Amino acid sequence: MSHFLPKKGVLHAEDLALTDIAERFGTPTYVYSKAALLENFMSYANSCKGRDALVCYAMKANSNLAVLKLLAAHGAGFDLVSGGELLRVIAAGGDPGKCLFSGVGKSRAEMALALSHDILCFNVESIPELHRLNEVAREAGKVAPVSLRVNPNVDAKTHPYIATGLKANKFGVAFDDALAAYRAAAAMPHLKVLGIDCHIGSQLLDDAPLLEALDKLIGLVDRLADEGIVLHHLDLGGGIGITYDNESPVAVPDYLARVFARIDAWRASQHGGKPIKVAFEPGRSIVGNAGVLLTRVEYLKPGEEKNFCIVDAAMNDLMRPAMYEAWMGVEEVVQSDRPASVYDVVGPVCESGDWLARERQLKVAANDLLIIRSAGAYGMSMASNYNSRGRPAEVMVDGDRAYLVRQREKPEALFALESVMPD
Ligand SMILES: *Cc1c(COP(=O)(O)O)cnc(C)c1O
């Protein structure tokens, strides 16, 4: 259920009018619903009840400390892609012992940091990375827990920029090279082989490619066991999509039920087969529809070919349309009987690529408020300071209360780290 619904003609976040939020915090502002966040997370957590399973929220989708703290308090682990993200987890009170560290380019410093905090596992993406991690662990006097990210070569049938499980992608170890990579890992004294993982793409509407990937991983786990390399967890990554327009993504409980059914059937078919921990790394499906971007109309600019609705949010605040040509819903905050026209909704940034929505029927005038829907994932976390624009404020709503969880960035903060050369 959406937690951003109209009441008496005014869109609310839970029980709070978005007009009030704009008044108090200004625009552009990301507004999150605590109830929506928890509902989405619990759809994973409840489906894992009674199972040896771990939900590691892929925090690159939205790494605000308030979001992390809330999820950590409900038992979430985290999927990290940088040392900075680990420091955020710690600052939010999350447990490094429930963190998986993904990514193709981990630096030595990041590895050493993660080792010093005893993270759950490194999701290693190449053989050179295995060598580097073995070395860093030796220097630290530790044994690094590792999983290999295997590229199952399945087509996630999603946008090419967010498909990650095909041979042509930079991610993971090729399926055909996985056995050799595991043998190499098992022979390194400062590595402990723990698991296997994959992540085939994002905004998947159907779980068939994920189940196909699961079958491939299961086959590998069996072949490794034959060689005496016994894995303790199997991590299916993230990727479940959300509704932006009229998509109908698979329901999370249905997907997880199918995963566990396959796992159970597989383990039952093994002679003395032991249970295996199952991990998930959802990002978008937890935060995506739990947030909107609240923005105000600066100007209406009618034209011969197009009408432009120029708002105070821009591509630097919300990259998805410019970067992926993503379609995002736009709605008026206050319902009115203004005349409807078709507009391109664009920002103030000096790029033709700076658009948020194209050819939308809107009833708007200057100074009206709009929301961009489903902006909770890959919104603020991808925001930049292009055009020396401070990033938006972030507000978390709980019932009829609003909490400022990130201040609007002040322009002076943007050049505080810069200095000029001496004369
Ligand atoms: C981005 C990412 C995820 C999360 O993907 P979503 O589509 O947001 O669920 C999970 N795992 C890894 C390794 C990722 O890079």
The ligand as an SDF file (V2000), in Angstrom:
LIG
                    3D

 15 15  0  0  0  0  0  0  0  0999 V2000
   23.1320   -2.6880   -6.3510 C   0  0  0  0  0  0  0  0  0  0  0  0
   23.3350   -4.0280   -5.8020 C   0  0  0  0  0  0  0  0  0  0  0  0
   22.3050   -4.6780   -5.1330 C   0  0  0  0  0  0  0  0  0  0  0  0
   20.9190   -4.0980   -4.9800 C   0  0  0  0  0  0  0  0  0  0  0  0
   20.2080   -4.0970   -6.1640 O   0  0  0  0  0  0  0  0  0  0  0  0
   18.6630   -3.6500   -6.1830 P   0  0  0  0  0  0  0  0  0  0  0  0
   18.2690   -3.7810   -7.6000 O   0  0  0  0  0  0  0  0  0  0  0  0
   18.6080   -2.2540   -5.7010 O   0  0  0  0  0  0  0  0  0  0  0  0
   17.9230   -4.5820   -5.2870 O   0  0  0  0  0  0  0  0  0  0  0  0
   22.5850   -5.9060   -4.5610 C   0  0  0  0  0  0  0  0  0  0  0  0
   23.8070   -6.4780   -4.6760 N   0  0  0  0  0  0  0  0  0  0  0  0
   24.8170   -5.8930   -5.3290 C   0  0  0  0  0  0  0  0  0  0  0  0
   26.1300   -6.5600   -5.4200 C   0  0  0  0  0  0  0  0  0  0  0  0
   24.6150   -4.6450   -5.9300 C   0  0  0  0  0  0  0  0  0  0  0  0
   25.6190   -4.0580   -6.5860 O   0  0  0  0  0  0  0  0  0  0  0  0
  1  2  1  0
  2  3  1  0
  2 14  2  0
  3  4  1  0
  3 10  2  0
  4  5  1  0
  5  6  1  0
  6  7  2  0
  6  8  1  0
  6  9  1  0
 10 11  1  0
 11 12  2  0
 12 13  1  0
 12 14  1  0
 14 15  1  0
M  END
$$$$
